[in-house]
């Protein structure tokens, strides 16, 4: 939603004491990087754990590249965001500046300790000669944006070829977080005098089977399950 999106780019991590929901794919990359030894400095406070790290993100889509660049910058990194016709530099708290013509994809990658590729085409290949030693390379695209054999020939390189399974886990995490936030809001409302009484009356007046939509959904799920079992026999 707009509120979560705005808070992401403003580096606001909570709404009224509740943690914000973050884009699943971008969050999966952050979690993967947290698990790689030496990337995040966990001895530092939140917001500074990527300080002194230079990151290049080759993708600036609204669902992956841009939020990812903002999240990494909010953790303290100096982030270059590369798109087809421009390069921007992300710094903490949503600060975004366009780089001049002297800054190129090659110059960005050569100085980066972390490179994230998300180019949605088979034709693109990141030149491995740009990658320096001990770089962490994450491929977010459904296509292979790097030559794996050449890349792993570089000393100390860590390569993460896909993030799909972690993305699914982050989706489930977001669902649970939304549930917790909604449940807490509902409990607070139920604890407020007259509102609590209204809620109780509504619950008492509802059928023990639930709403018509719940009954319809349960029926559809039951039929689909029965058909699946029948086909498997």
Order of alpha helices (4+ residues) and beta strands (2+ residues): alpha-beta-beta-alpha-beta-alpha-beta-beta-beta-alpha-beta-beta-alpha-beta-alpha-alpha-alpha
